[in-house]
Amino acid sequence: MTNPTPGPTYTVQANNSAGGYATCFNGDCNGAPITGVSTGTYPISATALSGYVFNQWTGNTAGIANVASANTSITISGNTNI
């Protein structure tokens, strides 16, 4: 028997703004790159601070299910910066 070859992994970075923060992969992104992310679909959410409202996801948004929704999902198939 041989071990299966692992698939590729990628780096994902969600940049927080002054008006709120992003939560991805069930944890606070803190604006730091998350490495070793496998291809797949993952939940993401944005939380606006008091006095702010969420507008839309920006950056590499091609894999985001709904860029206008604060609570959505992202399909990762390469390095991503949102």
Secondary structure, DSSP 8 states (H G I E B T S, - for coil): --------EEEEE---BTTEEEEETTEE-TT--EEEEESEEEEEEEEE-TT-------SS-TTBS-TT-SEEEEEESS-EE-
